[in-house]
Amino acid sequence: MNLQGLGTALDDIGIEPLVVALGSRDEQCWCIHGTPEGPWQVYWMERGQKNHLVELPDESAACELLLGRLTYSQLVAGRLTRR
């Protein structure tokens, strides 16, 4: 999975685009991007702080982690149901 595929999947599960910064950083949202040092980072940015920071070795692993987190949050909120 890459950032484009993640964007499509997040749209499919009803995540608003303003909640995720794909490939960049922004306040009050989930951020996912590569770093100059190599690893990919996934975290919630608030007041300039990286909360719940996870570093992963590649784009695919980072995308899968964030998709899992946000899918779970949709399930807990009752916005997704079993088919």
MMTF fields as JSON, N, C-alpha, C and O atoms, coordinates in Angstrom:
{
  "mmtfVersion": "1.0.0",
  "mmtfProducer": "UNKNOWN",
  "numBonds": 331,
  "numAtoms": 332,
  "numGroups": 83,
  "numChains": 1,
  "numModels": 1,
  "chainsPerModel": [1],
  "groupsPerChain": [83],
  "chainIdList": ["A"],
  "bondAtomList": [4, 2, 8, 6, 12, 10, 16, 14, 20, 18, 24, 22, 28, 26, 32, 30, 36, 34, 40, 38, 44, 42, 48, 46, 52, 50, 56, 54, 60, 58, 64, 62, 68, 66, 72, 70, 76, 74, 80, 78, 84, 82, 88, 86, 92, 90, 96, 94, 100, 98, 104, 102, 108, 106, 112, 110, 116, 114, 120, 118, 124, 122, 128, 126, 132, 130, 136, 134, 140, 138, 144, 142, 148, 146, 152, 150, 156, 154, 160, 158, 164, 162, 168, 166, 172, 170, 176, 174, 180, 178, 184, 182, 188, 186, 192, 190, 196, 194, 200, 198, 204, 202, 208, 206, 212, 210, 216, 214, 220, 218, 224, 222, 228, 226, 232, 230, 236, 234, 240, 238, 244, 242, 248, 246, 252, 250, 256, 254, 260, 258, 264, 262, 268, 266, 272, 270, 276, 274, 280, 278, 284, 282, 288, 286, 292, 290, 296, 294, 300, 298, 304, 302, 308, 306, 312, 310, 316, 314, 320, 318, 324, 322, 328, 326],
  "bondOrderList": [1, 1, 1, 1, 1, 1, 1, 1, 1, 1, 1, 1, 1, 1, 1, 1, 1, 1, 1, 1, 1, 1, 1, 1, 1, 1, 1, 1, 1, 1, 1, 1, 1, 1, 1, 1, 1, 1, 1, 1, 1, 1, 1, 1, 1, 1, 1, 1, 1, 1, 1, 1, 1, 1, 1, 1, 1, 1, 1, 1, 1, 1, 1, 1, 1, 1, 1, 1, 1, 1, 1, 1, 1, 1, 1, 1, 1, 1, 1, 1, 1, 1],
  "groupList": [{"groupName": "MET", "atomNameList": ["N", "CA", "C", "O"], "elementList": ["N", "C", "C", "O"], "formalChargeList": [0, 0, 0, 0], "bondAtomList": [1, 0, 2, 1, 3, 2], "bondOrderList": [1, 1, 2], "singleLetterCode": "M", "chemCompType": "L-PEPTIDE LINKING"}, {"groupName": "ASN", "atomNameList": ["N", "CA", "C", "O"], "elementList": ["N", "C", "C", "O"], "formalChargeList": [0, 0, 0, 0], "bondAtomList": [1, 0, 2, 1, 3, 2], "bondOrderList": [1, 1, 2], "singleLetterCode": "N", "chemCompType": "L-PEPTIDE LINKING"}, {"groupName": "LEU", "atomNameList": ["N", "CA", "C", "O"], "elementList": ["N", "C", "C", "O"], "formalChargeList": [0, 0, 0, 0], "bondAtomList": [1, 0, 2, 1, 3, 2], "bondOrderList": [1, 1, 2], "singleLetterCode": "L", "chemCompType": "L-PEPTIDE LINKING"}, {"groupName": "GLN", "atomNameList": ["N", "CA", "C", "O"], "elementList": ["N", "C", "C", "O"], "formalChargeList": [0, 0, 0, 0], "bondAtomList": [1, 0, 2, 1, 3, 2], "bondOrderList": [1, 1, 2], "singleLetterCode": "Q", "chemCompType": "L-PEPTIDE LINKING"}, {"groupName": "GLY", "atomNameList": ["N", "CA", "C", "O"], "elementList": ["N", "C", "C", "O"], "formalChargeList": [0, 0, 0, 0], "bondAtomList": [1, 0, 2, 1, 3, 2], "bondOrderList": [1, 1, 2], "singleLetterCode": "G", "chemCompType": "PEPTIDE LINKING"}, {"groupName": "THR", "atomNameList": ["N", "CA", "C", "O"], "elementList": ["N", "C", "C", "O"], "formalChargeList": [0, 0, 0, 0], "bondAtomList": [1, 0, 2, 1, 3, 2], "bondOrderList": [1, 1, 2], "singleLetterCode": "T", "chemCompType": "L-PEPTIDE LINKING"}, {"groupName": "ALA", "atomNameList": ["N", "CA", "C", "O"], "elementList": ["N", "C", "C", "O"], "formalChargeList": [0, 0, 0, 0], "bondAtomList": [1, 0, 2, 1, 3, 2], "bondOrderList": [1, 1, 2], "singleLetterCode": "A", "chemCompType": "L-PEPTIDE LINKING"}, {"groupName": "ASP", "atomNameList": ["N", "CA", "C", "O"], "elementList": ["N", "C", "C", "O"], "formalChargeList": [0, 0, 0, 0], "bondAtomList": [1, 0, 2, 1, 3, 2], "bondOrderList": [1, 1, 2], "singleLetterCode": "D", "chemCompType": "L-PEPTIDE LINKING"}, {"groupName": "ILE", "atomNameList": ["N", "CA", "C", "O"], "elementList": ["N", "C", "C", "O"], "formalChargeList": [0, 0, 0, 0], "bondAtomList": [1, 0, 2, 1, 3, 2], "bondOrderList": [1, 1, 2], "singleLetterCode": "I", "chemCompType": "L-PEPTIDE LINKING"}, {"groupName": "GLU", "atomNameList": ["N", "CA", "C", "O"], "elementList": ["N", "C", "C", "O"], "formalChargeList": [0, 0, 0, 0], "bondAtomList": [1, 0, 2, 1, 3, 2], "bondOrderList": [1, 1, 2], "singleLetterCode": "E", "chemCompType": "L-PEPTIDE LINKING"}, {"groupName": "PRO", "atomNameList": ["N", "CA", "C", "O"], "elementList": ["N", "C", "C", "O"], "formalChargeList": [0, 0, 0, 0], "bondAtomList": [1, 0, 2, 1, 3, 2], "bondOrderList": [1, 1, 2], "singleLetterCode": "P", "chemCompType": "L-PEPTIDE LINKING"}, {"groupName": "VAL", "atomNameList": ["N", "CA", "C", "O"], "elementList": ["N", "C", "C", "O"], "formalChargeList": [0, 0, 0, 0], "bondAtomList": [1, 0, 2, 1, 3, 2], "bondOrderList": [1, 1, 2], "singleLetterCode": "V", "chemCompType": "L-PEPTIDE LINKING"}, {"groupName": "SER", "atomNameList": ["N", "CA", "C", "O"], "elementList": ["N", "C", "C", "O"], "formalChargeList": [0, 0, 0, 0], "bondAtomList": [1, 0, 2, 1, 3, 2], "bondOrderList": [1, 1, 2], "singleLetterCode": "S", "chemCompType": "L-PEPTIDE LINKING"}, {"groupName": "ARG", "atomNameList": ["N", "CA", "C", "O"], "elementList": ["N", "C", "C", "O"], "formalChargeList": [0, 0, 0, 0], "bondAtomList": [1, 0, 2, 1, 3, 2], "bondOrderList": [1, 1, 2], "singleLetterCode": "R", "chemCompType": "L-PEPTIDE LINKING"}, {"groupName": "CYS", "atomNameList": ["N", "CA", "C", "O"], "elementList": ["N", "C", "C", "O"], "formalChargeList": [0, 0, 0, 0], "bondAtomList": [1, 0, 2, 1, 3, 2], "bondOrderList": [1, 1, 2], "singleLetterCode": "C", "chemCompType": "L-PEPTIDE LINKING"}, {"groupName": "TRP", "atomNameList": ["N", "CA", "C", "O"], "elementList": ["N", "C", "C", "O"], "formalChargeList": [0, 0, 0, 0], "bondAtomList": [1, 0, 2, 1, 3, 2], "bondOrderList": [1, 1, 2], "singleLetterCode": "W", "chemCompType": "L-PEPTIDE LINKING"}, {"groupName": "HIS", "atomNameList": ["N", "CA", "C", "O"], "elementList": ["N", "C", "C", "O"], "formalChargeList": [0, 0, 0, 0], "bondAtomList": [1, 0, 2, 1, 3, 2], "bondOrderList": [1, 1, 2], "singleLetterCode": "H", "chemCompType": "L-PEPTIDE LINKING"}, {"groupName": "TYR", "atomNameList": ["N", "CA", "C", "O"], "elementList": ["N", "C", "C", "O"], "formalChargeList": [0, 0, 0, 0], "bondAtomList": [1, 0, 2, 1, 3, 2], "bondOrderList": [1, 1, 2], "singleLetterCode": "Y", "chemCompType": "L-PEPTIDE LINKING"}, {"groupName": "LYS", "atomNameList": ["N", "CA", "C", "O"], "elementList": ["N", "C", "C", "O"], "formalChargeList": [0, 0, 0, 0], "bondAtomList": [1, 0, 2, 1, 3, 2], "bondOrderList": [1, 1, 2], "singleLetterCode": "K", "chemCompType": "L-PEPTIDE LINKING"}],
  "groupTypeList": [0, 1, 2, 3, 4, 2, 4, 5, 6, 2, 7, 7, 8, 4, 8, 9, 10, 2, 11, 11, 6, 2, 4, 12, 13, 7, 9, 3, 14, 15, 14, 8, 16, 4, 5, 10, 9, 4, 10, 15, 3, 11, 17, 15, 0, 9, 13, 4, 3, 18, 1, 16, 2, 11, 9, 2, 10, 7, 9, 12, 6, 6, 14, 9, 2, 2, 2, 4, 13, 2, 5, 17, 12, 3, 2, 11, 6, 4, 13, 2, 5, 13, 13],
  "groupIdList": [1, 2, 3, 4, 5, 6, 7, 8, 9, 10, 11, 12, 13, 14, 15, 16, 17, 18, 19, 20, 21, 22, 23, 24, 25, 26, 27, 28, 29, 30, 31, 32, 33, 34, 35, 36, 37, 38, 39, 40, 41, 42, 43, 44, 45, 46, 47, 48, 49, 50, 51, 52, 53, 54, 55, 56, 57, 58, 59, 60, 61, 62, 63, 64, 65, 66, 67, 68, 69, 70, 71, 72, 73, 74, 75, 76, 77, 78, 79, 80, 81, 82, 83],
  "secStructList": [7, 7, 2, 2, 2, 2, 2, 2, 2, 2, 2, 2, 6, 6, 7, 7, 4, 4, 4, 3, 3, 3, 6, 1, 7, 7, 6, 6, 3, 3, 3, 3, 3, 3, 7, 6, 6, 1, 7, 3, 3, 3, 3, 3, 3, 3, 6, 6, 3, 3, 3, 3, 3, 3, 3, 3, 1, 1, 2, 2, 2, 2, 2, 2, 2, 2, 2, 2, 2, 2, 2, 2, 2, 2, 2, 2, 6, 6, 7, 7, 7, 7, 7],
  "xCoordList": [0.847, 0.0, 0.894, 1.964, 0.442, 1.146, 0.179, -0.98, 0.66, -0.18, -1.438, -2.5, -1.33, -2.505, -3.546, -4.733, -3.102, -4.019, -4.614, -5.784, -3.819, -4.327, -5.414, -6.447, -5.189, -6.193, -7.516, -8.582, -7.442, -8.646, -9.349, -10.568, -8.58, -9.156, -9.794, -10.869, -9.146, -9.702, -10.999, -11.937, -11.05, -12.285, -13.388, -14.537, -13.045, -14.019, -14.629, -15.788, -13.849, -14.38, -14.921, -15.319, -14.928, -15.563, -14.696, -15.217, -13.386, -12.486, -12.39, -12.068, -12.667, -12.599, -11.151, -10.242, -10.921, -9.555, -8.814, -7.587, -9.52, -8.863, -8.304, -7.581, -8.634, -8.187, -6.813, -6.165, -6.363, -5.101, -4.248, -4.737, -2.972, -2.004, -1.159, -0.218, -1.501, -0.791, 0.502, 0.472, 1.632, 2.934, 3.409, 4.376, 2.748, 3.14, 2.761, 2.352, 2.911, 2.554, 1.561, 1.632, 0.639, -0.324, -0.884, -0.866, -1.375, -1.939, -3.303, -4.064, -3.588, -4.883, -5.266, -6.411, -4.293, -4.606, -3.546, -2.486, -3.88, -2.929, -1.967, -2.389, -0.691, 0.348, 1.068, 1.316, 1.393, 2.142, 3.088, 2.662, 4.393, 5.393, 6.72, 6.981, 7.546, 8.902, 9.787, 9.419, 10.962, 11.919, 13.236, 13.505, 14.065, 15.376, 16.257, 17.119, 16.027, 16.824, 16.399, 17.129, 15.214, 14.78, 13.441, 12.61, 13.183, 11.917, 10.719, 10.85, 9.567, 8.304, 7.715, 7.852, 7.06, 6.453, 4.938, 4.418, 4.254, 2.802, 2.542, 3.04, 1.769, 1.492, 0.337, -0.06, -0.193, -1.195, -0.46, 0.245, -0.616, 0.067, -0.883, -1.974, -0.444, -1.236, -0.294, 0.585, -0.484, 0.36, 1.837, 2.697, 2.114, 3.501, 4.129, 5.303, 3.379, 3.892, 3.434, 2.286, 4.339, 4.016, 3.533, 4.335, 2.236, 1.642, 1.423, 1.069, 1.635, 1.454, 2.375, 1.983, 3.587, 4.546, 4.972, 5.354, 4.895, 5.402, 6.279, 5.879, 7.465, 8.351, 8.373, 8.511, 8.235, 8.168, 9.173, 9.562, 9.598, 10.683, 10.321, 11.203, 9.03, 8.678, 7.259, 6.473, 6.967, 5.672, 4.507, 3.494, 4.646, 3.563, 3.195, 2.014, 4.183, 3.92, 3.265, 2.36, 3.715, 3.141, 1.676, 0.818, 1.403, 0.029, -0.893, -2.019, -0.416, -1.237, -1.522, -2.629, -0.535, -0.754, -1.823, -2.753, -1.693, -2.657, -4.045, -5.039, -4.13, -5.427, -6.068, -7.266, -5.294, -5.822, -6.323, -7.401, -5.552, -5.967, -7.27, -8.182, -7.352, -8.526, -9.744, -10.874, -9.53, -10.637, -11.197, -12.413, -10.317, -10.752, -11.563, -12.597, -11.092, -11.826, -13.217, -14.165, -13.349, -14.654, -15.557, -16.756, -14.993, -15.768, -16.281, -17.456, -15.4, -15.771, -16.853, -17.755, -16.763, -17.758, -19.08, -20.045, -19.122, -20.348, -20.592, -21.712, -19.554, -19.728, -19.491, -19.788, -18.954, -18.756, -19.517, -19.58, -20.076, -20.778, -20.359, -19.808, -20.621, -20.354, -21.297, -22.455, -20.809, -21.664, -22.061, -22.782],
  "yCoordList": [-1.174, 0.0, 1.239, 1.244, 2.288, 3.56, 4.658, 4.382, 5.911, 7.008, 7.187, 7.507, 6.986, 7.119, 6.058, 6.362, 4.82, 3.741, 3.966, 3.661, 4.498, 4.812, 5.873, 5.758, 6.899, 7.946, 7.395, 7.789, 6.486, 5.861, 5.028, 5.108, 4.23, 3.373, 4.21, 3.867, 5.302, 6.161, 6.813, 6.965, 7.188, 7.734, 6.684, 6.998, 5.442, 4.352, 4.09, 3.688, 4.318, 4.069, 5.335, 5.314, 6.431, 7.646, 8.57, 9.364, 8.486, 9.399, 10.703, 10.695, 11.803, 13.113, 13.441, 13.188, 13.996, 14.33, 15.264, 15.199, 16.128, 17.064, 16.402, 17.039, 15.138, 14.422, 13.796, 13.407, 13.695, 13.02, 13.885, 14.414, 14.023, 14.714, 13.633, 13.11, 13.304, 12.258, 12.814, 13.68, 12.317, 12.755, 14.073, 14.645, 14.569, 15.857, 15.931, 14.943, 17.141, 17.376, 18.521, 19.476, 18.416, 19.491, 19.339, 18.247, 20.424, 20.41, 19.729, 19.766, 19.114, 18.494, 17.435, 17.371, 16.614, 15.527, 14.426, 14.607, 13.272, 12.177, 12.5, 12.895, 12.335, 12.622, 11.325, 10.472, 11.197, 10.044, 10.541, 11.13, 10.294, 10.759, 10.051, 9.505, 10.077, 9.556, 10.612, 11.783, 10.184, 11.107, 11.026, 10.023, 12.07, 12.035, 10.884, 10.383, 10.479, 9.396, 8.024, 7.047, 7.945, 6.665, 6.155, 5.802, 6.094, 5.499, 6.387, 7.591, 5.761, 6.47, 6.71, 5.87, 7.85, 8.188, 8.303, 8.801, 7.827, 7.954, 8.508, 7.959, 9.589, 10.193, 11.182, 11.594, 11.553, 12.604, 13.884, 13.914, 14.955, 16.223, 17.167, 17.467, 17.63, 18.593, 19.53, 19.088, 20.83, 21.863, 21.627, 21.851, 21.176, 20.946, 19.682, 19.418, 18.893, 17.659, 16.438, 16.358, 15.503, 14.238, 13.249, 12.704, 13.021, 12.108, 10.734, 10.637, 9.687, 8.31, 8.004, 7.29, 8.538, 8.376, 6.919, 6.255, 6.442, 5.123, 5.306, 5.97, 4.724, 4.742, 3.358, 2.349, 3.328, 2.067, 2.093, 3.167, 0.913, 0.863, 1.313, 1.69, 1.279, 1.641, 2.204, 2.145, 2.743, 3.389, 2.427, 2.783, 1.225, 0.249, -0.07, -0.092, -0.314, -0.627, 0.554, 0.365, 1.773, 2.963, 3.138, 3.45, 2.938, 3.072, 2.034, 2.348, 0.807, -0.252, 0.019, -0.238, 0.535, 0.867, 1.945, 1.797, 3.025, 4.11, 3.68, 4.052, 2.91, 2.405, 1.558, 1.681, 0.712, -0.11, 0.727, 0.467, 1.725, 2.593, 3.307, 3.342, 3.873, 4.672, 3.795, 4.205, 2.613, 1.677, 1.272, 1.231, 0.974, 0.613, 1.749, 1.508, 2.979, 4.108, 4.241, 4.611, 3.948, 3.99, 2.867, 3.073, 1.698, 0.585, 0.909, 0.698, 1.421, 1.761, 2.834, 2.805, 3.774, 4.85, 4.395, 5.159, 3.166, 2.644, 3.113, 3.017, 3.621, 4.116, 3.05, 3.254, 1.907, 0.772, -0.412, -0.587, -1.198, -2.389, -3.583, -3.434, -4.763, -5.986, -6.126, -5.715, -6.701, -6.967, -8.408, -8.845],
  "zCoordList": [0.0, 0.0, 0.0, 0.608, -0.689, -0.685, -0.252, 0.058, -0.231, 0.248, -0.599, -0.066, -1.896, -2.754, -2.416, -2.297, -2.263, -1.887, -0.51, -0.279, 0.407, 1.745, 1.662, 2.322, 0.861, 0.709, 0.205, 0.677, -0.751, -1.294, -0.228, -0.077, 0.51, 1.556, 2.656, 3.148, 3.049, 4.098, 3.633, 4.416, 2.385, 1.829, 1.868, 2.179, 1.555, 1.546, 2.922, 3.024, 3.979, 5.324, 5.994, 7.158, 5.243, 5.748, 6.575, 7.358, 6.422, 7.14, 6.35, 5.162, 7.007, 6.358, 5.978, 6.769, 4.786, 4.352, 5.299, 5.381, 6.012, 6.915, 8.177, 8.943, 8.392, 9.584, 9.389, 10.361, 8.141, 7.839, 6.916, 5.918, 7.258, 6.404, 5.732, 6.329, 4.489, 3.758, 3.175, 2.3, 3.657, 3.158, 3.72, 3.218, 4.757, 5.33, 6.804, 7.413, 7.362, 8.763, 8.841, 8.067, 9.781, 10.01, 11.415, 11.983, 11.967, 13.315, 13.355, 12.388, 14.486, 14.757, 13.718, 13.27, 13.35, 12.426, 12.542, 13.141, 11.941, 11.835, 10.708, 9.622, 10.957, 9.973, 9.604, 10.456, 8.338, 7.86, 6.777, 5.784, 6.984, 6.022, 6.254, 7.326, 5.22, 5.338, 5.979, 6.059, 6.436, 7.046, 6.291, 5.629, 6.38, 5.721, 6.231, 5.509, 7.481, 8.063, 7.556, 7.721, 6.935, 6.384, 6.853, 6.016, 8.17, 8.59, 8.253, 8.032, 8.221, 8.051, 9.424, 10.313, 9.611, 10.883, 10.742, 9.744, 11.774, 11.893, 13.289, 14.271, 13.39, 14.697, 14.599, 13.509, 15.763, 15.878, 16.255, 17.264, 15.45, 15.719, 16.438, 15.953, 17.608, 18.373, 19.109, 19.848, 18.902, 19.528, 19.234, 20.086, 18.026, 17.615, 18.154, 17.89, 18.902, 19.498, 18.705, 18.27, 18.528, 17.862, 18.918, 19.678, 18.963, 19.937, 19.299, 18.124, 20.077, 19.613, 18.43, 17.507, 18.454, 17.364, 17.204, 18.167, 15.968, 15.612, 14.382, 13.426, 14.403, 13.242, 12.619, 13.311, 11.313, 10.581, 9.434, 8.975, 8.967, 7.989, 6.578, 5.808, 6.226, 4.849, 4.75, 5.696, 3.586, 3.334, 3.52, 4.122, 3.012, 3.092, 4.537, 4.884, 5.372, 6.78, 7.486, 8.299, 7.183, 7.798, 7.374, 8.2, 6.093, 5.596, 6.226, 6.611, 6.329, 6.921, 8.391, 8.864, 9.119, 10.528, 10.673, 11.466, 9.911, 10.046, 9.589, 10.212, 8.521, 8.076, 9.172, 9.425, 9.814, 10.904, 12.065, 12.6, 12.458, 13.568, 13.259, 14.085, 12.068, 11.736, 11.443, 11.707, 10.91, 10.718, 12.075, 12.261, 13.019, 14.369, 14.996, 15.62, 14.829, 15.423, 14.805, 15.498, 13.528, 12.879, 13.405, 13.593, 13.64, 14.187, 15.585, 15.888, 16.428, 17.794, 17.802, 18.64, 16.876, 16.801, 16.176, 16.134, 15.698, 15.104, 13.687, 13.185, 13.034, 11.662, 10.605, 9.428, 11.034, 10.134, 10.713, 11.93, 9.86, 10.317, 9.487, 8.396, 10.007, 9.265, 8.106, 8.178, 7.046, 5.882, 5.874, 4.977]
}
